[in-house]
């Protein structure tokens, strides 16, 4: 595993190519590419937690609905 840094939004990015670490981990989970219309969601809300068990791949629409429901509960 390479080195990474946190971007201005708190997401870990690879030092060598500036790619998002959580998307790389998710791509390895599914054995392929994560397309642009897909989101990799952090179950615990911690952007720096890119463990496989903490990531879920979903559509942008599903992701928006999930966060809307969370906001409604609060």
C-alpha positions, 0 to 999 in steps of 0.5 A: 500500500502506498502513502496517502495524504488528506485532501481539503475535504478530509478524504485520503488521496494517494500521493502518487496519483491523487486518487481517492483511497476509498474508491481504490479499495472499493474497486479491488473489492468488486474486482473492477472499476467503480463508475462515475455514477457510483458512490462509495459510502462510508458506513460510519461517516468517517472519511478516513476509514477506508476499511472494506467492512466500512464501504458500500458502493451505491448509485448517487441517487441511493446515496442522496436518499440515504443521507436525506433519511439520516438528516430527517431522523436528526 
